[in-house]
């Protein structure tokens, strides 16, 4: 006789409703209803009602039904909450949040320092007579490289029949970028920017809101100390960029602002920053644009393709893909107006002809005495880290190669040379290597090699289809002054309300912060602010976090570092295995375009591009409405079990769980995260 169709499919027949599974030698009992997402009403062979749920979590639930008392020993609150919702026990579901609230506060932890509420979105003004930037998109500007604004609102529309191009859809309320300078910060939203300043007596105040822009901001720059500006020395300046377009405003002390210039670099703007009074824009295509506050003039210079940059006093140094380091002296900028030459000078060429992928300049205390006293660390596309120096005794021959380290196997993405440490990060999931630097009379003197200090990873999964502002707003660092301890900021998954703060030199965890209103952290930065005018008072270091609801929250890192220095607890780095699994458990990796990661080797970890692909469906389960659903795919309802989806098959469920576990443990094993 033919076997029943249920048996051929491996499913139980009507006489055997309980499904027996053998997974790697371990037997499991479950029900067909569980596998297809339904609540079971079956009975086992003894007649007992068979409920395919966690037995450990059922014990406190049963005890609650007996005594109305809640015993949380030996069970996770999250697990208990899920189970109580599954059984529909409303009194228990309502009581569990009260237990969770004992550990949370809307006023935050001891490190919480301040809260800036979401600002109002400026009204959108439609001006058909405004100058279209379609010409600027094509790079049409005068021979001197300038395109003066006429005070009208820049738009990115064409002749009227053309569709307005807003680019990647972005939530208009979300803080895309937070940047700062001295006692000022600027928050960039999709279509406007807001400036705040702090005063000792009155705290943080909103002082400027830009007009509504028809294009989405990708870069932002702030200069809170302008000397010799068009309105005197009290001017502040803020600039934003989208693709090739740049708009610059001046902000007076009273809070009023005015548009200075609208300009197009003609190519995508990858970096926007100030050096003194000059606004600088660079592009990976090899173009540099400079605007001077005194002359009110743009100059554009073509260089070879630029991969990174660093500043040192009035110098701009450019690392390029041809293996060379170039520099521009901004102090000579006004003197070169007539021939429109930025005076780009070649400083050094890598001996292996590798592309310069990261750059860091350290100005020694004696640099102010002698301009030719300089130290540079740089990383290459092959993973090499080199230190070059130029001291008075080497004048005339240029910088000399001092040391080479070949401990990275992926391109170096970040490098930082400070007074006491050399820190490098490579593309292998932000793998960090650090060394101790020794100095003699301020000059680097580590020979024959720096002492290895630490090796760790700043694991930070990224959006695959993110807007251009994501990299600017979620830069891991390191942050801090070169003569002080610097920190990395670790945001493990894209949609989260938690950040880890770690020392850049050792990877030791300084603290972890969690949004006081449980909203998603969309951007962050670290700044030092002068909070007091008293003699001898030092600037304090703060972490600023921008959120999807438009708010900005502030955290006192100076206190956190003092606390961790006094603590005798064992060193803790990034998220532990348990914390990492908890963070990844909030994400749905089952619909990843990447194949389920293998246990050994972990292909999704070995291949950086594959890891980025595997993050396309990261989804956080939380209370707020997520506007980024298009980025991560369809959202799962909060706290809903993936197995309760009627369309969910066992293979997909097991694949999802396998994906989480194998990805997690492969990332954890062998490295501190």
WOWO-V448073 format. One line per field, one symbol per residue. ss: DSSP state (H for helix, E for strand, L for the rest). Layout:
ss: ???
//
This chain:
ss: LLLLHHHHLLLLLLLLLEEEEEELLEEEEEEHHHHLLLLLLEELLLLLEELLLLHHHHHHHHHHHHHLLLLLLLLLHHHHHHHHHHHLLHHHHHHHHHHHHLLLLLLLLLLEEEEELLLLLLLLLLLLLLLELHHHHLLLLLLLLLLLLLLLLLELLLLLLLLLLLLLLLLLLLLLEEEEELLEEEEELLLLEEEEEEELLLEEEEEEELLLLLLLLLEEEEELLLLLELLELLLEEEEEEELLEEEEEEELLLLLEEEEEEEELLLLLLEEEEELLEEEEELLLLEEEEEELLLLEEEEEELLLEEEEEEELLEEEEEELLLEEEEEEHHHLHHHLLLLLLLLEEEEELLLLLLEEEEEEELLLLLLLLLLLEEEEEEELLLLEEEEEELHHHLLLLLEEEEEELLLLLLEEEEEELLLEEEEEELLLLEEEEEELLEELLEELLLLLLEEEEEEELLLLLLLLLLLLHHHHLLLEEELLLLLLLEEEELLLLLLLEEEEEELLLLLEEEEEELLLLLLEEEEEEEEELLLLLLLLLLEEEEEEEELLLLEEEEEHHHHHHHHHHLLLLLLLLLLHHHHHHHHHLLLLLLLLLLLLLLLLLHHHHLHHHHHHHLLLLLLLLLLLLLLHHHHLLLLLLLLLHHHLLLLLHHHHHHHHHHHHHHHHHHHLLLLL
//
